[in-house]
Amino acid sequence: MHSTLSIYSKITFSGTIMINSEVMHL
């Protein structure tokens, strides 16, 4: 369960970076 939470955090962190880069690009 801890590993699943870690993976979820990685995905969320990557998604946040993608959203931020898109906003900055616009």
C-alpha positions in Angstrom: 0.0 0.0 0.0 2.9 2.4 0.7 4.4 1.7 -2.7 1.0 2.4 -4.3 0.8 5.8 -2.5 4.4 6.5 -3.7 3.5 5.8 -7.3 0.3 7.9 -7.0 2.4 10.8 -5.6 4.9 10.5 -8.5 2.0 10.6 -11.1 0.4 13.5 -9.4 3.7 15.4 -9.1 4.4 14.7 -12.8 0.9 15.9 -13.7 1.4 19.1 -11.7 4.6 19.8 -13.6 2.9 19.2 -16.9 0.1 21.6 -16.0 2.5 24.2 -14.8 4.6 24.0 -18.0 1.5 24.3 -20.1 0.3 27.3 -18.2 3.7 29.0 -18.5 3.8 28.1 -22.2 0.5 29.9 -22.7 
